[in-house]
Amino acid sequence: MATAKKAPAKSEAAAPAAKKRTPNAAFMKPLTLSPALAAVVGSEPLPRTEIISKLWVYIKEHKLQDEKNKRMINADAKLKEVFGKAQVSMFEMAGLIGKHVK
């Protein structure tokens, strides 16, 4: 009969310490918003990550996700000024706000 080999036990002391990720400074830099984007997320300068988070809060509060395809966002009057069209996918949303930040 063949016997199963056991994997060698790893000692916790031999494992390298996990490095804590430092955030990229480019993502954390507060950006100036255009008036159209400021109407949706607020007027104070925000980092790009916070802008996307606040956009999602706005989208969910106003029930702007498409019912059949949740990846699509149906723009209301304020978002239409930001996106430039009536419906966008969640993946192109981040690219479209690039025109509205400095």
Phi, psi and omega in degrees: 000140178275142178254145180283137178274138178270143177291142179298139181289135178269131176273142182292333180290331182281338181288134179291147180291134181289131179280138177279132181289136175261137181293146178289129183297330180295325179284335184266356181287125177295134182247147176280134184261150174288161179300324180294317179287324179296331178294338182264314188251355182111162189267344183286149177299136183226151171291157182305322181295321179289326179299313180296318179298315180291327174299317180294323176299314179298315181298317181289321179297323183263008177051056184261358175287138179297135183293321183277321181235098186296347179282348182259141179248125176269116185281135170272191184300318181293314181289333179296326176293326180282312186278329182085000177209170188283332182216134178227159175274157181297336183281328179273350181301314182297322179291325182288332180282348178301331179285346186251011179230152177234000000 
